Amino acid sequence: MKIWKMEYIEITITDVPISIGRDNIFYKTLAKLAEKLIPNANPDFDQVICQVKIWLLEFNRDGKPSREIGLDKDRIEICKMPFENNYGYWCDNNFLLSDFKNKFSYRAITSNDFESSWRKI
């Protein structure tokens, strides 16, 4: 019987226009309304997700993200999910490990690298 080991990768996000329009009064009003109607999936980290430049991702045996850590441009840990009231950014989508490998620049990391960063937050 084969023992499953979690897989870990690091992806770098470049040139993602996440903040376009966020200073617009219409956008701000719409965002406030949405916050009242739709529960926030990541209440502790929503404000810093747009600062994430590097994601460290852990994948389960089905190839789905199970945990994630966001690092800023200086490689400082600024969010980890799922954690407490935070569901996750990548954990809340349909991407599989193969999708990440096909769509992003990535490199394999060790479980020790991941766990070390996880404990820092």
Number of C-alpha atoms within 10 A of each C-alpha: 3 4 5 8 10 15 18 22 21 23 19 15 13 11 6 9 8 10 9 9 11 11 9 10 10 11 13 13 11 11 13 11 11 12 11 9 9 8 9 15 15 20 12 16 19 15 9 13 17 14 16 21 19 21 22 24 27 24 19 16 12 10 15 21 25 18 22 25 25 27 22 17 11 9 13 15 20 17 27 27 22 19 13 10 13 17 17 22 20 19 19 13 10 9 14 17 19 10 12 16 15 10 10 13 12 17 12 13 15 14 16 10 12 19 12 11 20 18 9 11 11
